Amino acid sequence: MNEGQKLTLQMSIFFLISFVLLGTLVIKEKQNVLFLPKIETSITNYISEKYKDLDINKSKIIEKDDIFKMKVTNNKNKNHYFYITYSKKNITDTYKTDYLEGKTILNHLSDKLEKDIESKTNKKYEITFDNTLNNYSNKVQDKILEEDINTLKIYTAEKEIATTWDIETITNKISDTMSTLDKNNFTPKNYTITITNINDITTSIKIYNLKSSLLENNKLHIIINDIINNKQSSIIKENKITYEYLN
């Protein structure tokens, strides 16, 4: 076989493989299109059986890698949603975590609060909610779905502070951190504050469950003194404050 014949044979094999691959893709796409109405019916029946009492909207089904997914959204708030997935004749959903426990809406509100706080204070705080949606009262759940939470004490604000390692300065820094949010009408239920020694970054303490009410009657100063001196005092226990040394 001469070089010309070899080249012709190679080109023929290449085009044959390309044709087969293209044909397979076309058949697969058409197959998915043909099965889509049946899959949509299966998902609709699934919703009717399990979630008929929910006030929801259904998105179009999206297919990727033979996995079909529908987004189910609350009628009151598009940021409160979950997914239903059809794969290999099995249907699963993220209802419990995303919708009942409110992961999607609470994550959205955390991001929104962080941006609002930074916009108004020029300072970054990390916001986390202290409970799952289903464990709040009905009235609080309604406020969450309305995204009207600025005056609700239902979240934790977390902040890292680098400062010199003396009780007075640390107390003032934490006080300023709390006052900054209070003055801008943000109302965390509590604070988690990480204090790092600016002169020795290996010296660091993370303090949990601090509240702005501790600013009254010099309580914060007493608590910080006891924490820095690693003293498990009654005032720390009474206020359910915990702390840990990092590094």
Secondary structure as UniProt FT lines:
FT   HELIX           3..50
FT   TURN            52..53
FT   STRAND          56..58
FT   STRAND          62..64
FT   TURN            65..66
FT   STRAND          67..74
FT   TURN            78..79
FT   STRAND          81..87
FT   TURN            88..89
FT   STRAND          90..93
FT   HELIX           95..100
FT   HELIX           103..121
FT   STRAND          126..129
FT   HELIX           133..135
FT   HELIX           138..145
FT   TURN            146..147
FT   TURN            150..151
FT   STRAND          155..163
FT   HELIX           167..183
FT   TURN            184..185
FT   STRAND          190..197
FT   TURN            198..199
FT   TURN            201..202
FT   STRAND          204..210
FT   HELIX           212..218
FT   HELIX           219..228
FT   TURN            229..230
FT   HELIX           234..238
FT   TURN            239..240
FT   STRAND          242..246
//
